[in-house]
Amino acid sequence: MEPFQDRQGLEDYRRLRMQHAVANSNGKIWAFMDEVMEYEIVRDEDQMLTLKLHNQSAGMDVMVSLVYAKCTQIDRLILWESMSDLASTKWMVGGDFNVICNEEEKLGGRPVTEAEVRDFNYCINVCNLEDRGFKGSKYTWWNGRLGEECIFKRLDRVLGDEKLQDDFSDIRSGAYGGRGGSQVWKKMLQARDLIDHQILWSPRSGTASVWHDNWTGLGDLYTVTGEDIEWDYRYGTIKELTNQGEWDTEVLGTILPSELV
């Protein structure tokens, strides 16, 4: 986890009923383990904490690297090099990599260039890792802007090698609260797959529809409909698709398949 809190408060989190708690050198990565786990710190770095875990109950060992990558491409090169040095069998790498793999993992903003994703993809290939997929929304980060300036990205993921797939086939990454654990962001992620429901909640003040203009515009609606559906660009905002705070099903029925309305 990325706590953004003083490392001295680590022990306070034992109320989570985890036997072991450990943080990396700069305190930006925390790990918690229950009593059945034995651990050894393999590497303690600014952007990655690597642990060798032994499950006493299952008699199983696995290498786990927890990542919180830096924001600049140059700084991340240090992380990619470190990952390449660590590559081993039965290895899981997960966290915030602060970079996407391809244009499908970004919504809004400038077009994705090959240069900005090349280093990360090369590292994944060299380490013989595969993306383990995700639960919930594929986007895990939002820039906090609205309307045309709104950008979504998938920065968090779990990677694993072939041996990990054999023993831990159900491991996935999950979308969770961004921007400091915002409850608003969590609700937005939870709601994107429920577009055909009338869901009302309270963002900051007052009550509004989930996909209100003040939040995501039509961005996530596009991701739900998929590329095969030709969008009617006469409709550019949520306001044009709602009536008194609720979805206007009559209008939606003219531009979306019946299973989505």
N, C-alpha and C positions, 0 to 999 in steps of 0.2 A: 504494500500500500504506500501511497505518497501522502504522508501525514501533514506536511507543512507546519510542523510544531516543533518546539524545543525537544531535543533528544532526551533531556533529563526527565521528560514526562513519559518515557517509554514504559517504565514499570507500572505507572498508573493504569495502563491498559490490560493488566493482568485480570481485571474484572471480566474480561472476555473468556475467562476460564481456560486460558491456554497456558501450558506449563512453561514453554520457552518463549522468550522475546529477544530479538536481536535487531540491531540497526547497522547500516553501513557507516563509513567514516564521517560523512558529512551530515548524517542524520536524516537524509531525504528518502531513504528506503527502509521500511520496517517489515519484519517478518515475524509471524506468530505460529507456534507449533504445539500440538497437544502432547500428552505424556507418552504416547506410544512411539513418538519420533525421537531419534537421536540425530544430532546434527554436528557437522564440522564445517567451519568457515574455510572455504577454498581460496576465495579472492574477495577482498574488500576494496572496492574502487568507488570513485565519485559517481559513476553512471551505472554501476552494476554491483550487486551483491550475489556471490555464488556460494551455494551451500551443498554439501554432500549429505543427503538425508538417508536414514535407515529406519524403515518401519519394522519395529520389533515384533509386532503381531503377525505381519505377513512375511517377515524375513526378506524384505525387498529393499534394494538400494536404488537411488536415483539422484542425478545431479540436477539442481535447480538454480537458474540464474534469474534474479529479479532486476528489472531494468527501469531506470528513469533517465532517459536520454536528454542531452542538452539540446538547446534550440537551434544552434548553428550547424551547418553541414560540416565545417572543419572540425568542430569539437566532437561531433559524432564519429568521425573517422577513427578516433582513439577507441571508441566503444567497439566499432566493427572489427578493428585489429585484435582487441582483447577477446572478442567472441571467437574469432578465427583460431586463436591460440588455444582456446578451451574446448573446441569441438571434440565430443566424445560420444560413446554409445549411451543410450538411455538418458537423454538430456532434454530438459524442458527450459525454455527461455520465455519469460512473460513480463509484460509491463507496458509502460508508456515509451514508445520508441521515437516519438516526436517527428515522425515522417510516415508518409503513405507509400504503398507499393505500386499503385497504378491510379489512373484517372477515375476509376470506378469507386475509389475510396474517398473521393472529394466531391462536394456539392457546393457550387457557387465559387466566386472569386476567379482569379486568372487561370487559364488553361495549365494543366500539369505538363511540365517538361521532362524529357528523358533524363536530363542531368540531375534533377533533384531526387529521383528515385533510384538511379543507377547504383550508387554505392551500397544502399541497403539491400537491394535485390542480389547484388553480387555476394554480399556477406551471407545471405540466406543460402545461396547455392553452394558456396565454398564450405559452409558448415553442415551441408546435407540436411537442412531443416525444412519443414513444411508447416504452413499455417494450419492450425487446428480448428479453424472455423470460429463461429461466435453464436451467442444466444442473444435475442433481442435485436435492437437496432445495430446496424453495421457502423453507424457513426458514434464516436465516443467523445468528440470534442466539438465545441461550438465557440465561435469568436465573440459571442455576446452582442453582435450587431443585428440590426433588423432590416427587413426589406431587401433591396438589391445588394446591400453590403454583408448580408448574412452568409456565413461559410460553415459548412460541416465537414469534418474529417474523421477518418478512422485511424487514430494514432495508437490505440491500445490493442494488443493482440497476444496470443500464445503460440509459440512455435515449438515444434518437437521433432526428434529424429524418428527413424523407422522403428527402432526398438521401443521407444516410448509408445508408439501406436499399438504395438502388440500387447503391452501391459496396461495402458491407460487410454483405452479407445474413446472414452466419453469426456475427456478433458476439452473444454471450450473456453474461450474468453467471453465475458459478459459485459454489456454496457452498464455503466454505473454513473453516479452523479459527477458531472464535471464542474469546473470553476468553483472549487472549494466544496464540493459535495452538495451543490444547490439542489434543494428539493424540487424546484421548478424544472430544472433540467432532467432530473430523474423522471418526473411525471411526463415530460414531453417524450422521453424515450419509451416509456411504458405504453404510451398512448398511440404511437405511430402505427402499430399493428391492429388498432381498434378503430380505424377510420370510419367503419360503417356503423359505429355506435354514436349516440349523442352523449358525450361525456362533458360534464361541466365541472370546473374547478376554479380556485381563486388565485390568480397570479398577482402577487403583491397587494392589490386591493380590488375589491369588487369581484364579480363573477363573469366569466367569459367562456366562449367555446374554446376547446383545446387548441385548435389551429386558428387562433385569432390573429388578425393582422399584426398586432403588437409583438408577436413572437416569431413564428417561422415563415410567414408568407405562404407561398404554395410549394416551397422547396421539398418538404417531405412527402407531400401529396404526389409529386412527380415520381418519387422513388417507389411509392406503393403501386402506382399504376403500371410502372415498368416501361421499357423502351418500345414494346410492341404496340402500345396504345398511342395514337396520334392525338396530342393535346390540342384543345381548342384555345388558341392564344387570344381570343377575344376576352377571355377571363384571366386577369392578371393578379387578382388579390382574393383573399378569403372573403372579404366583405361582399364581393359579387356573388359568392356561392352560399351566403348565409342569409337568414331572415330572422331578425330580432334575436340574434345570439344563437340560433340553431341552424343546422345544415338545411339548405333549400333543396330537398330531395327531387323536386321537379326539375330544377336546373341541372343538378348532378346527374340525373337520369338521362339527360340529353348528351352528356359528354363522357360518362364513365360506364363500364359494363355493369349489369344489374347486380352481380355478386359483390361489387364494391360499394353499392349505394344502400 
